[in-house]
């Protein structure tokens, strides 16, 4: 009786345990199945943890992260960038498909066994799948950030009443190439969504050439000089020009330019013409003669050079050579000795045909500020790199060595005043000055043309003055000095 009861009890207990195990297994199976419908712990999609989330919840989480604005700091400005604005979008379908494959691709019962024993599933990382329009990003950086927050350098400004310039201020511009990389990385990151944009510092800008022209005109108008001045300057790095004329404090047109007596500045075309026609392989005697022409402005030596060009028509050949360079108002009609015949009597040029202004130009020798300046610029370009009109017009007769030889001869003019008086000691200024007494024994014309070599840039100056009464040296020379100093300071702000 006892054995039967004991067996009954044992059978009931066994059934109870079996039932409990079955219930527990079914419950665990249901729990695992529900869990299997969500992403496993340790899974990340595009760096975003999605463990325990359903695909819909994971999709929402990804959108929340990757559509949140990027914070960009540019100097003191803070800009929030909407990813969609710069063409950034994530491919959620592709990433969820990869995540689903990882979630359901393994053995069901193997996963259930791991679930039963509370084994942590291995970490799974689904990489980001996204696209970005670099073109839209660059456009945004340029139009929305650079255009608003860049600070262009402020140019130096001329000091009224002087020849110097107030220093400008440096600027900064967005480093767009670097910004593209930084923002792209931030857009692709779920956590590092703040960037500090870098910028490029730029040095203070040189004054504009228009500001230089204004300063030069102010210097003339406020000076004691009340005659006529023709001014020409060329930046030999950029080819920019300043060209104007002022008569008795009033600006006049330079179309056409004003005709001036060339005086000794015509000796530059004369020596240039000799080198064109007779070559630059000079014997000692010829070199000495040319040194006297350009270094000491010796008129008798100048006549010797003209005779060596051609005993009869030397002046005409000089004029023809200048015409070949496009210099229509520069000519030489005769030798320098007293009583020399004028071989080009009544020579008409665009400049001496003007009826609104008259400088009593010498009928033997005339030029303009611009034409002489352009000639010096051609000589410089020829010497530097074989460029310019001089070598183009006479390709078989002129070389860079020829032009450098001419510059070297011009450098022997050591006047120390006019253009040379406006530059620091030791500055190389190959130049030729000129002034002449009229028949009334009074000096009406003073001129100087030269190439100035400076640390901040090289330039040509060509300045001609005329006064109908008297060109007073103590008024004219300081004016040349101030004008030259202003141009020199324009090119050399840091050492003015």
VOSE-651397 format. One record per atom (N, C-alpha, C): x, y, z; residue in one letter. Coordinates in steps of 0.001 Angstrom, whole numbers, plus 500000, padded with zeros to 6 digits. Last residue first. Layout:
BEGIN
XYZA...
***
This chain:
BEGIN
558918601682455138X558829603083454720X559397604005455792X558896599013455379X560178599673455674X560142601140455308X556379598127454727X556961597655455989X558248598388456346X555828599228452195X555093599693453365X555826599343454654X556930599574449506X557715599099450668X557090599600451961X555449600704447513X555990599366447273X556640598768448516X554898603149448718X553798602314448252X554272600869448050X557433604221448989X556722603765450191X555542602877449846X557918604889446294X558782603916446976X558079603360448210X555957606835445934X555878605586445166X556731604506445832X556901608776447756X555556608224447906X555427606899447158X559421609354446663X559331608756448003X557966608118448221X558686610570444262X559434609310444251X559309608594445587X557431612864445260X556694611926444411X557373610564444379X559552614077446673X558341613643447376X557548612631446554X561402614589444570X561781613754445709X560542613211446413X559963616346442937X560412615055442405X560720614086443553X559757618438444828X558546617787444323X558892616420443734X562403619243445239X561659618612446337X560384617908445886X562838620250442491X563556619093443016X562841618466444216X561112622540442299X560914621345441470X561587620110442065X562096624407444136X560693623993444188X560501622658443476X564716624783443542X564376624566444952X562897624266445161X564608625353440770X565152624077441260X564703623780442687X561963626679439011X562887626930440112X563306625599440740X561390627474435981X561322626218436718X562382626292437819X559601630338435107X560892629779435512X560662628516436327X557323630590433246X558133631706433738X559524631226434106X556175628177432519X556310629217431496X557175630399431927X557599625093433280X557031626310433864X557242627444432875X557323621578433310X557532622795432508X556897623964433263X558521618254433837X557900619489434305X558255620645433376X558138614747433964X558529615917433162X557800617145433702X559054611560434912X558462612813435366X559035613968434545X558721608271435328X559027609211434263X558286610513434596X559722605238436784X559208606589436972X559640607455435806X559062601819437277X559575602863436391X558926604186436772X559975599469439865X559032600312439134X559779601327438285X559956596503441875X560641597447440996X559617598236440186X559447595703445325X559041595678443926X559743596758443138X560477595781447858X559072595438447704X558583595404446280X563171596579447538X562846595260448114X561411594830447860X563641598075444228X563388598162445671X563018596790446216X564870599974441677X564893598602442195X564726598680443709X563566602066439300X563896601975440719X563778600512441145X564539603650436418X564051602369436936X564507602275438382X563623606977435200X564488605945435763X563749604684436149X563908610374434300X563276609081434021X564189607990434561X563203613780434670X564015612644435117X563222611376434844X563387617326434017X562820615988433837X563770614940434403X562459620651433513X563241619717434329X562575618348434229X562393623741431810X562105622308431786X563040621552432718X563258626357432036X561816626132432005X561463624648432166X565679628491433073X565341627076432972X563829626917433069X566792631249431108X566008630750432239X565690629275432008X567855632431428873X568751632181429992X568050631645431229X566306632609426697X566243633744427602X567102633547428840X566621630160425510X567342631277424927X567326632504425828X566781627938428380X566212628448427144X567024629632426637X568676625299429692X568379626726429723X567829627150428364X567455622147430774X568132622952429771X567720624406429938X567676618837432072X567196620215432188X568033621061431244X567287615449433007X567475616451431975X566943617807432396X568500612155433872X567817613417434162X568071614398433024X568082608795433846X568662609904433089X567830611138433359X569002605819435711X568100606899435302X568831607862434379X568971603204437951X569447603589436613X568490604659436053X569178602924441068X568266603732440249X568952604100438931X569392601047443931X569809601077442525X568753601821441708X570033602514447051X569027601980446129X569532602109444691X571830603828448654X572186602484448203X571177601859447263X569488605593450604X570856605457450111X571144604004449744X566030605506449510X567093605330450513X568463605198449856X564790608097447272X564930606692447670X566039606571448710X564740610641446234X563564610164446953X563625608725447393X566914611311444715X566801611930446029X565634611413446845X566514610098442275X567469609473443203X567368610070444607X564739611970441109X564272610627441482X565219609983442483X566433614763442396X565271614340441621X564834612934442032X569846613699443139X568661614535443341X567526613980442479X571997612172442409X571677612239443836X570486613119444157X573379611625439986X572963612981440324X572688613139441813X574874609615438560X574880609717440026X574491611123440480X574643607442436105X574169608806436372X573970608948437885X575143604796435837X576304605644436094X575917607104436327X572910603480435066X573193603484436509X574398604357436855X573072603486432332X572186604464432977X572465604569434474X574769601270431984X575245602609431623X574391603683432296X573021599251432815X574271599484433548X574851600862433227X571076599404430828X570725599712432224X571973600029433031X572618598531428655X572051599878428649X571665600309430063X573120595898429476X574237596819429271X573751598264429289X570566594858429399X571215594999430703X572410595943430602X570153594853426630X569328595719427477X569959595910428848X572055592933425846X572077594287425294X571335595247426205X571166590670427185X572472591236427547X572604592668427031X568752590125425861X568722590569427257X570047591187427696X569293591628422575X569221590471423472X569089590993424897X568768592713419250X568704593008420684X568580591708421463X568689591884416654X569674592895417016X569770593154418511X566654590250416033X567980589818415601X569084590772416033X564368591577416997X564751590272417548X566149589824417182X563131594240417421X564473594024416867X565028592670417350X560593594048418508X560779594857417295X562118594594416619X561027592472420744X560074592011419736X560278592756418427X562743593943422258X563281592709421680X562326592139420634X560915596042422805X562240596292422236X562788595041421549X558610595186424070X558538595565422657X559904595713422009X559041592285426262X558913593686425924X558997593954424436X561543589830427316X560222590277426894X560227591738426496X563791588724428452X563700588727427004X562350589140426481X563794589079431170X563320587788430645X563192587740429127X565283591422431858X564870590431432846X564570589072432229X565756592977429602X566894592526430405X566514591386431341X563095593408428741X564070592774427855X565229592197428657X562092594814430905X561550593495430598X562475592718429669X563701597190430671X563742596347431871X563252594932431561X562920598178428185X564333597857428427X564459596912429613X560205598614428677X560603597634427661X562064597220427851X560414600629430608X559800599352430983X560166598262429978X561524602654429041X562311602083430150X561736600746430591X559341603091427305X560641602660426770X561487602027427870X557435604005429111X557202602728428421X558505602194427834X558581606479429781X558388605439430799X558196604072430187X558448607789427357X559764607499427909X559668606434429003X555655607866427044X556475607173426064X557858606865426613X554776609362429310X554383607963429135X555306607233428170X555929611894428941X556226611125430159X555910609646429949X557244612325425600X556189612456426612X556573611608427819X559456614415423623X558947613122424083X557772613384425009X561810615968421323X560581615925422128X560253614503422560X563929618082419719X563924616900420599X562702616928421507X563788620337418090X564791619315417789X564530617994418539X561947622102419120X561652621523417801X562645620440417386X561030621760422477X562164621959421586X561855621342420218X557819623020423395X558758621905423247X559818622214422203X556085624827424854X557231625302424080X558256624191423848X553867623640425836X555039623664426714X556277624200426015X550463624126425801X551691624342425025X552864624501425973X547129622988425303X548273623158426187X549521623299425334X545232622726423375X544786623199424688X545943623471425637X546082621615421069X545917623070421054X545523623618422423X548371619073420106X547344619572421028X547297621097420992X550484618220418701X549358618745417928X548246619267418841X552344617003420186X552560618434419961X551482619051419078X551172614374420187X551251615166421410X551463616650421152X551283613342417579X549986613428418276X550032614362419483X553533615559415766X553247614326416498X551865614445417137X555468616913413220X554149616891413849X553941615532414519X558302618876412690X557821617517412958X556503617566413743X559632621104411698X558163621107411761X557568619746412023X562416619283410418X561771620573410709X560243620458410703X564449617250410908X563005616967410934X562243618261411243X567002618133411049X566708617205409965X565222616866409884X568354621117411685X567199620309412073X566812619444410889X571898621466412047X570670621573411256X569572620667411811X573496623029414817X573241621798414059X571933621933413289X574087625166416465X573915625433415037X573668624204414195X575971623368418755X575305624616418468X575247624857416961X575398619828418893X576306620979418796X575531622214418344X573639617718418840X573597618588420002X574475619831419847X571779617045415747X572871616856416700X572738617861417855X568159616557415372X569499617001415004X570520616693416079X565681615576416156X565800616176414841X567201616578414442X564126612882417604X565342613694417663X565589614231416262X561040612010419311X561899612152418131X563109613014418450X558013610706420255X559405610827420673X560279610927419426X555475610059419548X555730611458419916X557148611685420428X555247607363419075X554963608282417968X555292609735418281X556452604490419650X556566605776420338X556454606885419291X556591601969418600X555266602527418824X555269603865419531X559012601094417874X558555600658419199X557172601205419520X559403602433415532X559240600980415444X558750600395416761X559913604962416561X558639604717415872X558362603220415779X562494604553417440X561452604797418433X560063604581417810X563785604266414954X563800603153415913X562715603323416975X563397606813413912X562768605654413263X562726604448414191X565004608326415657X563566608571415588X562840607376414964X567524607267415005X567016607180416381X565499607333416380X567612608067412335X567569606629412648X567071606409414072X567797610831412661X566627610268411988X566489608777412298X570319611126413936X569079611503414622X567834610899413984X572050610064411760X571944609452413089X570667609825413815X572630610787409118X571233610615409529X571068609939410890X575435611009408856X574533612070408395X573154611987409047X576747608853410037X577383610177410021X576432611308409650X575102606828412294X575159607210410882X575711608622410815X576222605953414708X575005605320414192X574924605553412682X578315607684414952X578641606267414763X577404605468414343X576972610063415361X577769609919414140X578100608461413871X575900609536417904X575008609718416756X575749609548415443X578264609459419396X577436608256419291X576503608359418084X579083612098419119X579936611033418612X579144609732418436X577023613431420438X577152613612418992X578045612539418375X577652612615423029X576387612187422426X576431612331420910X580001613964423478X580060612502423393X578784611954422750X578907616517423629X579841616218422544X579980614700422373X577318616308425969X576686616518424659X577616616185423495X577279614213428662X578201614953427801X577591615069426394X576251613079431029X575390613855430129X576202614759429214X577636611300432496X577960612726432710X577165613654431808X576435608827431875X576934609074433230X577169610540433525X575700608922429209X574689608634430220X575160608911431645X578086609854427884X576743610263427465X575747610109428615X580223608603429114X580151610061429177X578755610559428801X579621606004428382X579646606366429804X579557607876429981X580038606194425670X578665605998426153X578579606316427642X582848606486425678X581992607532425101X580565607408425644X583665604061426800X583950605317427495X583071606444426984X582824602288424837X582253602182426181X582479603470426969X584519603102422770X583078603296422642X582398603229424008X587010602341423861X586750603736423506X585251604011423417X586802599569424204X587001600432425369X586662601883425060X584094598282422159X585507598430422523X585607599448423645X581240596240422647X581851597572422635X583349597499422925X578810594693421467X580199594284421669X581065595540421542X576263595365420789X576674595635422168X578079595133422488X575354597071417678X575656595923418532X576196596327419895X574465599019416041X575903598728415992X576314597597416930X571686599217416360X572252599273415018X573722598879414940X571175598950419104X570357598231418128X571088598118416791X573001600684420233X573139599254420525X572320598416419555X571950603121419224X573319602693418880X573460601179419087X569439603161420446X569522603053418997X570917602624418556X570214603494423113X569469602293422728X569568602079421223X571358606029422909X572235604887423206X571535603576422850X568949607455422290X570129607522421419X571044606324421653X567140606960424413X566857606428423067X568068606446422152X568801608399426337X568485606973426502X568082606366425160X568844610997425512X570084610232425365X569876608741425631X566605612291426147X566619611689424816X567878610858424605X567119613550428502X566518612213428603X566491611521427235X568068616094427995X569046614995428037X568426613620428201X565173617187426231X566493617545426789X567361616300426882X562560617022425371X563200615804425880X564492616105426607X559871619068426073X561249619052425594X561946617842426208X556742617296425782X557733618039426542X559052618072425769X553327616900425137X554674616946424551X555584617825425400X551035614853426857X551606616191426689X553021616085426124X548991612396425117X549863612851426194X550462614215425845X545664612961423740X547012612379423776X547842612987424899X545198612286426916X544808611645425657X544664612703424573X545387613298429378X546634612788428801X546321611963427546X543783616307430582X543769614998429938X545166614605429435X544657617773433755X544293617861432345X544387616470431731X544051619154436959X544350617985436141X543849618200434719X545550622033438250X544357621455437654X544732620280436760X547869623279439103X547014622675440123X545741622029439567X549100623876436594X548713624930437536X547617624441438492X548267620838435350X548733622157434927X548180623218435881X549104617498435347X548476618570436117X549113619886435698X548493614225434124X549171615512433960X548384616568434714X549164610691434560X548323611878434606X549177613107434336X549217607367435329X549586608322434290X548637609511434355X550242604358436496X549662605627436947X550148606682435959X549684600893435762X550238602200435453X549511603306436223X550708597465436056X549777598553436377X550470599902436193X552483595399435715X552167596202434538X551165597309434806X553393593904437841X552018593692437395X551680594417436093X556083594540438161X555626593188438475X554267592905437839X556477597184437631X557127596238436733X556800594783437056X554240599680437507X554620598580438388X555184597470437496X555039602823436219X554612601457435915X555152600506436971X554063606221435945X554675605173436763X554151603823436296X554308609585434999X554030608214434564X554786607257435481X553285612956434633X553762611883435529X553351610528434965X553968616272433922X553495615009433364X554117613876434165X553099619496434985X553848618270435261X553165617090434590X553402622961434851X552816621768434242X553703620565434532X553437624989437841X553601624794436406X552881623551435930X553574625464440496X552339625851439808X552473625776438293X554733624135443467X554913624111442014X553588624427441333X554456623831446128X554623625207445642X554785625276444128X551864621308446709X553246621791446639X553271623248446171X549329620353446542X549672621082447771X551108621592447779X549375619067444068X548456620192444256X548813621016445493X551268617014444506X551511618055443502X550663619290443786X550059615496446506X551407616032446713X551675617178445754X547690614752445244X547634615650446405X548995616291446663X548698612999443328X548064614244442880X547966615252444026X549604610973445025X550546611677444156X549963613013443681X547197610091446212X548255610679447027X549213611500446174X545861609051443958X545272610171444715X546339610880445539X547601606960443312X547402608067442366X546819609289443073X547281605312445547X548589605902445253X548419607103444326X544631604578445240X545011605387446401X546364606043446190X544902603045442930X544085604262442884X544413605177444059X546314600910443802X547022601845442928X546227603138442760X545814600348447301X545419600198445904X546167601225445071X548439599361449537X547404600302449096X547028600019447652X548689595872450281X549314597112449859X548202598082449459X547128594256453069X547241594538451642X547983595847451404X548571592258455561X547893593496455200X548155593828453733X548443588706454941X549094589929455386X548312591144454911X546112586319456091X546736587023454976X547308588342455480X545522583119457355X545830584515457641X546519585124456430X542943580928456890X544258581314456380X544460582795456652X541342578848459352X541371579914458357X542807580248458006X539300576069460374X540553576809460321X540489577861459227X536608575320462508X537089575584461159X538361576422461208X535991572840464629X536568574183464636X537190574418463266X532950570996465051X534261571201464424X534684572653464579X530935568425466271X531334569822466430X532743569969465869X530270565801466529X529532566615465557X529756568107465776X530988562929467368X531851564106467190X531265565016466120X528873560982467139X529176561655468410X529980562944468227X528567559795464694X527374559924465532X527621560755466788X529959561121461674X530192560660463042X528921560823463872X529624562268459261X529679560806459281X529904560242460673X529855564952459806X528575564446459319X528512562923459395X532583565070460433X531588565312461478X530219564781461056X533778564608457916X534021563670459019X532966563824460108X532808566895456604X532459565555456111X532655564516457204X534084568867458076X532627568766458147X532158567410457630X536811568401457423X536349568396458813X534846568173458895X536887568624454583X537289567378455259X536714567306456668X536005571257454223X535294570144453577X535617568835454286X537988572703455569X536629572682456099X535820571536455502X540186572429453889X540237571810455212X538832571684455800X539197573952451737X539613572554451541X539643571802452861X538741576474452897X537618575667452427X538001574206452246X539625578346455246X540333577287454535X539287576269454079X538494581672455059X538192580283455413X539016579325454571X540793584253455736X539849583629454814X539700582159455188X541665587342457181X541585585895457292X540517585392456331X544113590041457206X542785589457457069X542819587958457262X545840592839458762X545783591517458121X544355591010458053X545602596298457891X545336595231458860X545292593896458135X548139598731456927X546831598104456875X546698597027457938X549864601660458058X549821600213457789X548392599699457764X549652604692456277X549319603994457510X549242602503457216X552363605891454313X551087605196454381X550891604628455778X553887609011453179X553871607686453796X552456607129453839X554086611601452506X554432610645451456X554393609207451964X551447613923453470X552775613314453552X553027612392452384X548851614793453350X549877615786453607X551275615229453694X547391611826454621X547227613126453954X548339614094454343X548763608777454118X548631609796455152X548515611152454463X547031606075452520X547972607197452482X547698608194453596X546662602868454043X546051604104453572X547072605234453551X546759599393453284X547361600580453887X546749601823453258X543729597433453227X544939598003452620X545468599177453418X542810594727455178X542574596153454940X543839596769454363X541900591479454041X542915592398454583X542578593837454232X538577590311454825X539642590622453860X540658591561454477X537336587952456725X537747589337456907X538881589634455923X534453585843456569X535831586163456169X536114587644456393X531736585680457101X532651585784458225X534114586000457851X530229585609454719X529750586342455888X530840586636456909X531566584095452857X531106585429452457X530654586265453642X532036581720454358X533147582578453930X532675583992453602X529265580874454815X530251581087455885X531332582055455442X527630580838452581X527021581041453885X528032581316455005X529231580506450288X528161581506450297X527635581827451687X531191578546450932X531554579803450288X530493580876450507X529777576479452128X530914577081452827X531265578439452246X527929575891450071X527470576386451382X528601577089452125X529658574956448101X528822576128447824X528326576750449129X530681572705449385X531576573816449034X530781575101448787X528299571204449542X529022571578450754X529953572759450478X527663570808446881X526763571607447719X527441572051448999X529891569228446162X529633570490445463X528722571393446293X529652566982447696X530766567893447986X530545569239447317X527023565512448987X527328566295447785X528435567295448126X527168562249450343X527262563689450564X527631564363449250X525645559274451701X526195560044450577X526227561519450960X526145556233453579X525635557597453414X526277558230452192X526255553828455887X526055553948454443X525397555308454207X528359552709458451X527515553778457917X527452553683456392X528386549168459325X528999550450458948X527987551438458381X527454547489462161X527014547734460784X527570549100460368X528815545291464323X528886546691463889X528516546776462414X528166543366467125X528020543465465671X527989544940465284X529475541326469677X529173542674469167X529138542665467641X527865538192470501X529023538969470044X528588540344469510X525658537943473360X525950537749471930X527156538592471511X526195536390476411X526173537687475715X526513537476474244X524108533844477616X525383534188476997X525247535493476207X522072532615479066X522388534041479282X523770534418478755X521229530136478379X522373530222479294X522883531656479487X519172530769476638X518876530004477845X519996530161478869X520616532021474617X519676532799475404X519379532103476724X521993529900473531X522761530993474148X521869531845475039X519760528532472551X520611527910473579X521450528968474290X518889530314470625X518032530034471780X518841529411472914X520973530175468821X520713531436469502X519866531227470733X520617527573468006X521879527966468643X521713529261469410X518143527757466899X518269526980468150X519598527254468824X518698529412464691X517679529777465673X517920529057466994X521828530425463481X520962529286463843X519976529735464921X521792533748461809X522378532633462546X521360531533462844X520309535783460588X521077534886459734X521657533688460467X519046537733461956X518302536502461682X519119535461460934X520945539798462305X520053539410463410X519426538037463182X522167540130459864X522990539711460997X522122539168462130X519962540955458426X520662539745458010X521526539220459141X519389543313459754X518432542209459804X519091540900459411X521642544863459037X521416544530460448X520455543350460579X521265545091456316X522469544422456805X522292543998458256X518864546493456379X518903545179455722X520125544392456186X519703548844457603X518773547963458315X518746546572457694X521371549888455542X521946549534456845X521029548610457625X519540550268453438X520700549391453254X521265548948454594X517745552079454633X517290550762454158X518448549797454004X519248554392455114X518765553586456231X518367552185455771X521622556108454063X520854555050453399X520383554074454472X521615559632454741X522009558267455094X521066557275454424X522950562593453242X521807561715453527X522317560311453814X523850565920452596X524203564684453298X522936563884453569X523701568485451415X523602567304450572X523998566006451243X523614570607453070X524878570398452367X524894569078451604X521084570378454145X521412571572453370X522675571378452550X521109568102455681X520413568074454401X520758569255453515X522509568959458001X523112567995457061X522433567977455697X522736572294458887X521774571220458654X522370570247457636X524947573724461058X524802573301459665X523840572122459595X525395576558462896X524779575236462910X524414574851461479X528218578368463931X527251578135462852X526725576711462967X529589580889465745X529135579502465858X528018579300464846X532470583039465681X531128582692465218X530849581210465404X535063583578466216X534116583774467316X532694583364466928X536296581158464103X536736582265464939X535725582428466076X533787579134463709X534715579869462838X535094581154463551X532496576056464395X532998577280465016X534040577904464089X529630574239463780X530909574677463220X531301576006463866X527744571518464493X528153572811465050X529548573150464527X525257570014462553X526686570073462867X526996571457463423X521970568926463611X522904569893462998X524344569681463455X520755565594463024X521004566702463957X522066567631463362X520562563449461463X519962564681460925X520114565847461897X521718561415462876X522403561884461667X521718563051460958X520048560997465152X521484561263465282X522032561964464047X517473560579464150X517693561593465184X519162561976465262X517929558425462426X517538559726461877X517791560844462882X518528556427464297X519529556832463301X519207558208462716X516060556230465652X517275556626466382X518349557124465405X514378555314463614X514131556622464214X515364557137464938X515539552808463152X515495553796462075X515293555199462627X515070551619465610X516456551856465189X516502552902464085X512284551426465515X512909552259466556X514358552586466179X512016549697463367X511409551034463300X512058551964464306X513441547397464316X513903548128463127X513324549530463022X513608547751467939X513019547189466735X513581547945465535X516314547358470229X515381548189469465X514835547423468278X518267545849471421X516950545853472030X515933546681471284X520870547936470252X520515546712470948X519174546840471640X521910550045468930X520502549730468627X520075548442469317X524205552691469023X523742551457469671X522252551238469411X525753553855466101X524657554132467035X524205552815467673X527559553262464116X528083553770465379X527029554071466419X526002552180462153X526636553485461897X527110554126463187X524616550315464607X524445550653463190X524980552061462995X525592547783466858X525582549200466508X525395549320465005X524790545379469320X524780545757467901X524785547282467775X524598544810471968X525944544901471406X525972545259469938X521688542784471800X522563543681472569X523955543671471946X519999542515468592X520657541986469782X521499543040470494X516882543980467665X518315543809467419X519006543385468702X513856541942467767X514623543183467946X516098542894467711X513057539372467480X512426540356466598X513123541715466682X514296538095469468X514874537921468139X514263538891467128X512594538590471551X513879539285471527X514507539231470135X510528536845470858X510278538295470891X511587539091470816X511931534479471059X511367534857469766X511085536354469726X512569534512473737X513651534560472755X513139535007471393X509977534309474839X510809535482475136X511931535621474113X509214531815473839X508451533011473444X509291534276473666X511135530261475077X511105530283473623X510356531517473113X510486530693477708X511788531152477231X511811531258475713X507954529452477701X508076530874478064X509390531437477536X508685526875477030X507807527625476132X507916529116476394X510293526276479217X510860526254477860X510021527061476899X508436526494481284X509612527370481267X510224527420479874X506671524461480571X506188525854480634X507358526822480544X508408522319480760X507794522631479490X507312524079479446X509045522418483424X510123522587482430X509556522960481084X506519521971484512X507208523247484791X508300523497483763X506056519385483564X505153520479483166X505822521836483353X508092518075484850X508063518093483397X507189519229482879X507308518494487495X508579519045487006X508609519123485474X504853517095487472X504902518523487827X506178519163487291X505618514558486873X504756515270485920X504815516779486168X507092514109489166X507762514106487859X506944514859486829X505081514158491090X506183515142491149X506877515234489802X503567511996490279X502984513355490254X504057514424490267X505320509907490654X504836510178489310X504277511586489201X505641510096493399X506808510337492527X506363510653491109X503044509417494191X503619510737494537X504783511056493603X502856506833493231X501914507855492764X502467509241492994X504810505581494689X504960505683493233X504053506761492665X503666505748497234X504956506415496939X505136506582495453X501435504192496969X501277505628497239X502567506390496889X502590501694496566X501711502270495541X501569503764495739X504019501380498921X504765501474497665X503907502109496569X501944501137500801X502857502294500862X503601502460499545X500834498801500000X500000500000500000X500871501252500000X
***
